[in-house]
Amino acid sequence: MTTTPATPPRIPEAVHRRRWAILGVLMLSLLIVVLDNSILNVAVKTISEPEPTGLGASQGELEWAINSYTLVFAGLLFTAGLLGDRLGRKKMLLAGLAVFGVGSLLAAESGSPAMLIAFRAVMGLGAAFVMPATLAILMNVFEREEQPKAIGIWAAGVGLAIAIGPITGGLLLDHFWWGSVFLINVPIVALALVLMVVLVPDSKDPSPGRIDPLGVLLSILGLVLLVYGIIEGGRIADFADPLVLATMAAGLVVLVLFVLHQKRSDHPSIDITYFKNKVFSAAIGAIALVFFAMMGVTFFSVFYLQSVRGYSPLQSGLLLIPLAAAQLIFAPRARLVVDRFGNRAVCTTGLLVIAATLAAFATLDADTPIWLLEVIFFLMGAGMAHIMTPVSVVIMQALPREKAGSASALSNTFRQVGGALGIAILGSVLSASYRSSIEGHLTALPPEAQHAAGESIEATLGVARSLGERGEALVAPAYNAFLDAMHITALCGAGVALVGVVVVALFLPGRPPKDENAPSEASEPVGAGR
């Protein structure tokens, strides 16, 4: 009888010993990428105010300040993942951090909304190389049995960033100018760079694919055209406008060309065959739908807290703590719930909770007890934690370890695309609904002022302040119009979450098999079988 030799450990012993310290450095890198968006969510009202307090940005410009970052981020994630697999993930992570730091410094000194949008795009370029590298390195320093725990802690880092971001942003805005919310990234980047050089090992795919420049161009162009059309339709409250329709149609056509190119290319940015695995596709879809709903809600909740309820940026940041605290509490433990009940039950329940909390926003008014909003935020964070950790594990373990960069890039691409579309679509629903409700109260204004005043609640309140006593009659209608628009937008978000419920209930696996070595649809790498 032949004795099978013991399989040597896949992770070098020196790396294995410092794996938790490496995870801490990766979370620090992740922190600044997520921190930036959560800080900006608190600062959007300040940036919308006239100079010198802000930049006088319109709601459309604010959406682009967020989406210029997420679109570049999403559009380049494919290439960033491939470059990391080819050239080394540590190298790409260091380069991404450096570019992100420079972009943050430039954004802090922006003199106009256009400059802010441009420098946010530079930050997105750097972030595109940071996010996939963190998960790819994680998969290469932890053995498979420890990966769910490590990914749970990694996901909790997102909750930590969501907690720190609004509070930090509020403190900075209470004491400094709006640009300080970007300047704070620079020292964090410097610390992360030093720790990265000292602690983190490099890794790469021994058989990397070639870069797909045409695919990158098509993906970015298609997303920008589609989102631009959506935002413009919301801004003018007319999605039937010929320019809006043409722009959205052009974006969809380019994205279809992108998919066709990927199917025919021998070196695609996305290997379309990955999506033949229903579990993988459902997990990717769940991430996109969750971020679609969540990013849209956090965008309008800031205006609810600051414009309608009158809270300062710091106070509104503190009010978001339950959302982040729930993720910190539940994300690392979600794997234990999955072990007992399975991915399908846990993720379906999580999405149902998110749908319910989004629908609950439709019950909020100007005098709703604030503790009720805190309960909603906590439940929303708990639901999110029980989706993000399980689906991240499913996605990362569905592909071979050598393709960790590609798996991470796909996960984060759909996360960012979902978030960008959430802000664009739900932001446009909010804008169009608000204009429809408020325009009847703006008839006394000059024609050229009516359109600007109807774009957002901040625009209406700004006009009211400029008119003095005559403008007081606009304040109550502005609050009521915003609340009506928020209720409609929240219900749209809840509807999207319910679509996610159906997807995960149909396609995610149930309780994992008792025999850990038994193959399952969720754990077998895509394309591993022959």
C-alpha positions in Angstrom: 0.0 0.0 0.0 1.4 3.3 -1.1 1.5 6.1 1.5 0.5 9.5 0.1 3.0 12.1 1.1 1.7 14.9 3.2 0.6 18.0 1.3 3.0 20.9 2.1 1.4 24.1 3.4 0.4 26.4 0.6 1.4 29.5 2.7 5.1 30.0 3.6 5.6 29.7 7.4 7.1 33.2 7.7 4.0 34.7 6.1 1.6 32.5 8.0 3.1 33.7 11.3 2.4 37.4 10.6 -0.9 36.9 8.7 -3.0 38.8 11.3 -0.6 41.8 11.2 -0.9 41.7 7.4 -4.7 41.7 7.6 -4.4 44.8 9.9 -2.4 46.6 7.2 -4.8 45.6 4.5 -7.7 46.9 6.5 -5.9 50.2 7.0 -5.6 50.4 3.2 -9.3 49.5 2.9 -10.2 52.1 5.5 -9.1 55.1 3.5 -11.0 54.0 0.4 -14.3 53.4 2.2 -13.6 56.3 4.6 -13.5 58.7 1.7 -17.0 58.0 0.5 -18.5 58.0 4.0 -16.9 61.3 4.8 -18.1 62.8 1.5 -21.7 61.8 2.3 -21.6 64.0 5.4 -19.9 66.9 3.5 -22.3 67.0 0.5 -24.6 69.6 2.1 -21.6 71.8 3.0 -20.1 71.6 -0.5 -23.5 72.5 -2.0 -23.6 75.8 0.0 -22.3 79.0 -1.8 -18.7 80.1 -1.4 -16.8 80.6 0.8 -18.5 77.9 3.0 -18.7 75.4 0.1 -18.4 75.4 -3.7 -22.1 76.1 -4.6 -22.4 72.6 -6.2 -25.7 71.6 -7.6 -27.3 68.2 -6.8 -26.2 66.9 -10.2 -22.6 68.1 -9.5 -22.7 66.5 -6.1 -23.8 63.2 -7.7 -20.9 63.5 -10.2 -18.5 64.3 -7.4 -19.4 60.9 -5.9 -19.8 59.1 -9.2 -16.6 60.3 -10.9 -14.8 58.4 -8.2 -17.0 55.3 -8.4 -17.1 55.2 -12.2 -13.3 55.4 -12.7 -13.0 53.0 -9.7 -15.4 50.5 -11.3 -14.2 50.9 -14.8 -10.5 50.2 -14.0 -11.0 47.4 -11.4 -10.8 44.7 -14.1 -7.5 46.0 -15.3 -6.2 46.6 -11.8 -7.0 43.0 -10.8 -5.2 41.7 -13.9 -2.2 43.9 -13.4 -2.0 42.8 -9.8 -2.1 39.2 -10.9 0.5 39.8 -13.5 3.0 42.3 -12.0 2.5 41.7 -8.3 -0.4 42.7 -6.0 1.8 44.5 -3.4 3.3 46.7 -6.2 -0.1 47.6 -7.4 -1.4 48.3 -3.9 1.6 50.6 -3.2 1.1 52.5 -6.5 -2.7 52.8 -5.9 -2.2 54.2 -2.4 0.3 56.8 -3.7 -2.1 58.0 -6.5 -5.0 58.0 -4.0 -3.0 60.2 -1.6 -2.1 62.7 -4.4 -5.7 62.8 -5.6 -6.9 63.5 -2.1 -4.4 66.4 -1.7 -5.6 67.9 -5.0 -9.3 67.5 -4.2 -8.8 69.3 -0.9 -7.6 72.4 -2.9 -10.4 72.3 -5.5 -11.6 75.8 -6.5 -14.8 74.7 -8.3 -17.2 71.7 -8.6 -15.5 70.8 -11.9 -12.1 70.6 -10.3 -13.5 68.5 -7.4 -15.1 66.1 -9.9 -11.8 65.8 -11.8 -9.7 65.2 -8.8 -12.2 62.7 -7.4 -11.7 60.8 -10.6 -7.9 60.7 -9.8 -8.7 59.3 -6.4 -10.9 56.7 -8.1 -7.9 55.7 -10.2 -5.8 55.0 -7.1 -8.6 53.3 -5.3 -9.1 50.9 -8.2 -5.7 49.4 -7.5 -6.2 49.3 -3.7 -9.5 47.5 -3.3 -8.9 44.3 -5.3 -5.3 43.9 -4.1 -6.4 43.8 -0.4 -8.7 40.8 -0.9 -6.3 39.1 -3.3 -3.4 39.4 -0.8 -5.7 38.1 2.0 -6.5 35.0 0.0 -2.8 34.4 -0.4 -1.8 34.7 3.2 -4.6 32.7 4.8 -5.3 29.0 4.3 -8.7 28.1 3.0 -10.2 27.1 6.4 -9.3 30.5 7.9 -10.4 32.6 4.9 -14.1 33.0 5.9 -13.0 34.4 9.3 -10.4 36.7 7.7 -13.0 37.9 5.1 -15.5 38.5 8.0 -12.9 40.7 9.8 -12.1 42.4 6.4 -15.9 43.1 5.9 -16.1 44.5 9.5 -13.4 47.0 8.4 -16.0 48.4 6.1 -18.3 49.0 9.1 -15.4 50.6 11.0 -14.8 53.0 8.1 -18.5 53.8 7.8 -18.4 54.7 11.6 -15.2 56.7 11.5 -16.0 58.5 8.3 -19.1 60.5 9.2 -17.8 61.3 12.7 -14.4 62.4 11.4 -16.0 64.4 8.6 -18.4 66.1 11.1 -15.5 67.0 13.4 -13.5 68.4 10.5 -16.4 70.4 9.1 -17.1 71.9 12.5 -13.6 73.2 12.8 -12.1 73.5 9.3 -13.0 74.1 5.7 -14.7 71.5 3.6 -11.4 70.4 1.9 -10.2 69.0 5.2 -12.4 65.9 4.6 -10.0 65.0 1.8 -6.8 66.2 3.3 -7.3 63.7 6.2 -6.5 60.9 3.8 -2.9 61.9 3.3 -1.4 61.0 6.7 -3.3 57.7 6.6 -1.9 56.9 3.2 1.6 57.7 4.4 1.3 55.3 7.4 -0.2 52.5 5.2 2.6 52.8 2.7 5.3 52.4 5.4 3.6 49.4 7.0 2.9 47.8 3.6 6.6 47.9 2.6 7.6 46.3 5.9 5.0 43.6 6.4 3.1 42.6 3.3 4.5 39.9 0.9 4.0 40.1 -2.8 2.2 37.5 -4.9 1.1 37.1 -8.5 -0.6 34.7 -10.8 2.0 32.3 -12.4 -0.2 32.3 -15.6 -1.6 35.8 -15.9 -3.8 37.0 -18.8 -3.0 39.8 -21.1 -4.4 43.3 -20.6 -7.6 44.2 -22.6 -7.4 48.0 -23.3 -10.4 47.9 -25.6 -12.5 46.2 -22.9 -11.4 48.8 -20.4 -12.3 51.7 -22.7 -15.7 50.2 -23.6 -16.6 49.5 -19.9 -15.7 53.1 -18.8 -17.4 54.7 -21.8 -20.6 52.7 -21.4 -20.9 53.3 -17.7 -20.2 57.1 -18.0 -22.8 57.5 -20.8 -25.5 55.5 -18.9 -25.0 57.2 -15.6 -24.7 60.7 -17.2 -28.1 60.2 -18.9 -29.7 59.0 -15.7 -28.3 62.0 -13.7 -29.3 64.5 -16.4 -32.8 63.0 -16.6 -33.2 63.5 -12.9 -31.8 67.0 -13.0 -34.3 68.3 -15.6 -37.1 66.0 -14.3 -37.6 64.6 -17.8 -36.4 61.1 -18.7 -38.2 61.4 -22.1 -35.9 64.3 -23.2 -34.2 63.3 -26.5 -30.7 64.0 -25.3 -31.3 61.9 -22.1 -32.7 59.0 -24.0 -30.0 59.1 -26.6 -27.2 59.2 -23.9 -28.7 56.3 -21.9 -29.3 54.3 -25.1 -25.7 54.9 -26.2 -24.4 53.7 -22.8 -26.4 50.5 -23.0 -25.2 49.9 -26.6 -21.6 50.3 -25.6 -22.0 48.0 -22.6 -23.5 45.4 -24.9 -20.5 45.8 -27.2 -18.3 45.3 -24.1 -20.0 42.0 -23.2 -19.7 40.8 -26.9 -16.1 41.8 -27.0 -15.4 39.9 -23.7 -17.0 36.8 -25.1 -14.9 36.8 -28.3 -11.6 38.0 -26.9 -8.8 35.6 -26.1 -7.7 37.9 -23.2 -10.9 39.4 -21.8 -11.0 41.8 -18.8 -13.9 39.6 -17.5 -14.0 35.9 -18.2 -17.7 35.5 -19.0 -17.5 31.8 -18.3 -17.3 32.6 -14.6 -21.0 33.7 -14.7 -22.1 30.3 -15.9 -21.9 29.3 -12.2 -25.3 30.4 -10.8 -24.0 30.7 -7.3 -21.2 33.0 -8.4 -23.6 35.1 -10.4 -26.1 35.3 -7.6 -23.5 36.4 -5.1 -22.2 39.1 -7.5 -25.8 40.3 -8.2 -26.5 40.4 -4.4 -23.6 42.7 -3.8 -24.6 45.0 -6.6 -28.2 45.2 -5.5 -27.3 45.8 -1.8 -25.0 48.7 -2.7 -27.5 50.1 -5.2 -30.0 50.4 -2.4 -27.6 51.4 0.3 -25.7 54.2 -1.6 -28.9 55.8 -2.8 -30.3 55.8 0.8 -27.2 57.3 2.4 -27.2 60.0 -0.2 -30.6 61.3 0.7 -30.5 60.5 4.4 -27.8 63.2 4.8 -30.2 65.8 3.4 -33.0 64.5 5.7 -30.8 64.8 8.8 -29.1 68.1 8.0 -31.6 70.0 5.8 -34.9 68.8 7.3 -34.0 67.9 10.8 -31.4 70.7 11.3 -28.5 68.5 12.6 -24.9 69.6 12.1 -22.5 67.5 10.0 -21.0 66.1 13.3 -24.4 65.3 14.7 -25.5 63.6 11.5 -22.3 61.6 11.5 -22.9 60.5 15.1 -26.4 59.4 14.1 -25.0 57.0 11.6 -23.0 55.1 14.3 -25.7 52.4 14.7 -25.4 51.5 10.9 -21.7 51.0 11.3 -21.8 49.5 14.8 -24.1 46.7 13.5 -21.7 45.9 10.8 -18.8 45.8 13.2 -20.7 43.5 15.5 -22.2 41.1 13.0 -19.8 40.9 10.1 -17.1 38.9 11.8 -19.8 36.5 13.2 -21.8 36.1 10.0 -19.8 33.0 9.0 -21.1 31.2 12.2 -24.7 31.9 11.2 -23.9 30.6 7.7 -22.4 27.4 9.1 -25.7 26.7 10.9 -28.3 27.9 8.4 -26.6 28.2 5.1 -25.9 31.0 2.7 -29.4 31.1 1.2 -31.3 31.5 4.4 -28.9 34.1 5.9 -28.6 36.3 2.8 -32.3 36.1 2.0 -33.1 37.2 5.5 -30.5 39.9 5.4 -32.0 41.3 2.2 -35.5 41.1 3.6 -34.3 43.2 6.6 -32.8 45.8 4.3 -35.9 46.0 2.2 -38.0 46.5 5.3 -35.7 49.2 6.7 -35.7 51.0 3.3 -39.5 50.9 3.3 -39.4 52.3 6.9 -37.9 55.5 5.5 -41.2 56.1 3.8 -42.7 56.6 7.3 -40.3 59.3 8.5 -41.5 62.9 8.9 -39.9 66.1 10.1 -40.8 65.3 13.7 -40.3 61.5 13.9 -38.5 60.5 17.1 -34.9 60.2 16.3 -34.5 56.9 18.2 -36.7 55.3 15.6 -34.2 56.3 12.8 -31.4 54.9 15.0 -33.2 51.5 15.1 -33.7 51.6 11.4 -30.0 52.3 10.8 -29.0 49.5 13.2 -31.2 46.9 11.6 -30.0 48.0 8.1 -26.4 47.5 9.2 -27.2 44.1 10.6 -28.8 43.1 7.4 -25.9 44.3 5.3 -23.4 42.4 7.5 -25.2 39.2 7.0 -25.0 39.6 3.2 -21.6 41.1 2.6 -19.5 38.5 4.5 -21.2 35.4 3.1 -21.3 36.5 -0.5 -17.7 37.8 -0.4 -16.6 34.3 0.8 -18.6 32.6 -2.0 -17.1 34.9 -4.7 -13.5 34.6 -3.5 -13.7 30.8 -3.0 -15.5 30.2 -6.3 -12.3 30.9 -8.3 -8.8 29.4 -8.0 -6.4 31.1 -5.5 -4.3 32.2 -8.5 -7.2 34.2 -9.8 -7.8 36.0 -6.5 -7.1 39.4 -8.1 -9.7 38.8 -10.8 -12.3 37.5 -8.2 -11.7 40.5 -6.0 -11.9 42.9 -9.0 -15.2 41.4 -10.1 -16.7 41.6 -6.6 -15.7 45.2 -6.1 -16.6 46.2 -9.7 -20.2 45.1 -9.3 -20.2 46.7 -5.8 -19.1 50.1 -7.2 -21.3 49.9 -10.3 -24.3 49.0 -8.1 -23.4 52.0 -5.8 -22.9 54.4 -8.7 -26.2 53.4 -10.3 -27.9 53.6 -6.9 -26.8 57.2 -6.5 -27.6 58.1 -10.1 -31.0 56.4 -10.3 -32.3 56.9 -6.8 -30.7 60.4 -6.7 -32.6 61.1 -10.0 -35.9 59.8 -8.6 -35.3 62.1 -5.6 -34.6 65.1 -7.8 -37.4 64.5 -10.2 -39.9 63.8 -7.4 -38.8 66.9 -5.5 -39.1 69.2 -8.5 -42.5 67.8 -9.3 -43.7 68.6 -5.7 -42.1 72.0 -5.3 -42.5 73.7 -8.7 -46.1 74.8 -7.9 -44.7 76.9 -5.0 -42.0 78.6 -7.1 -44.3 80.5 -9.6 -43.7 83.8 -8.0 -39.9 83.6 -8.8 -38.4 84.9 -12.1 -38.5 82.1 -14.8 -34.7 81.7 -14.7 -34.7 81.3 -10.9 -37.5 78.7 -10.9 -35.5 76.0 -12.5 -32.4 76.4 -10.3 -34.6 76.7 -7.1 -36.4 73.5 -7.9 -33.3 71.3 -8.3 -32.9 70.3 -4.7 -34.0 71.3 -1.2 -30.8 73.1 -0.6 -31.3 75.1 -3.8 -34.8 76.1 -2.6 -33.7 77.0 0.9 -30.8 79.0 -0.6 -33.3 81.1 -2.6 -35.5 81.4 0.5 -32.6 82.8 2.5 -31.7 85.3 -0.2 -35.3 86.6 -0.3 -35.4 87.3 3.5 -38.9 87.5 4.9 -40.5 87.0 1.5 -38.7 83.6 1.2 -40.1 82.2 4.5 -43.1 81.0 2.6 -40.9 78.5 0.7 -39.4 76.8 3.7 -42.3 74.6 4.8 -43.2 73.5 1.2 -39.5 72.6 0.6 -39.5 70.4 3.7 -42.8 68.7 2.6 -41.6 68.3 -1.0 -38.4 66.7 0.1 -40.1 64.3 2.5 -42.5 63.2 -0.3 -39.6 62.7 -2.6 -37.6 60.8 0.0 -40.6 58.4 0.7 -40.9 57.6 -3.1 -37.1 57.1 -3.4 -37.0 54.8 -0.3 -39.8 52.6 -1.7 -37.9 52.3 -5.0 -34.8 51.2 -3.0 -36.9 48.7 -1.1 -38.2 47.3 -4.4 -34.6 46.8 -5.6 -33.8 45.0 -2.4 -36.7 42.6 -2.9 -35.4 41.8 -6.4 -32.2 40.7 -4.5 -34.3 38.6 -2.2 -35.6 36.6 -5.2 -32.1 36.2 -6.7 -30.4 34.8 -3.6 -33.4 32.7 -2.6 -33.3 31.0 -6.0 -29.6 30.5 -6.6 -27.4 30.7 -3.4 -26.6 27.3 -1.8 -28.3 26.2 1.4 -26.6 24.7 4.5 -23.0 23.6 3.7 -22.3 19.8 3.8 -21.1 18.3 7.1 -18.1 16.7 5.3 -15.8 19.7 4.8 -14.0 17.8 2.0 -17.2 17.2 0.1 -17.4 19.3 -3.0 -20.3 21.7 -3.3 -21.6 24.2 -5.9 -20.6 27.0 -3.6 -17.0 25.9 -2.9 -15.9 24.2 -6.1 -13.8 26.8 -8.1 -15.3 27.8 -11.4 -13.8 25.8 -14.1 -12.0 23.5 -11.7 -13.8 20.3 -12.8 -12.9 18.5 -15.9 
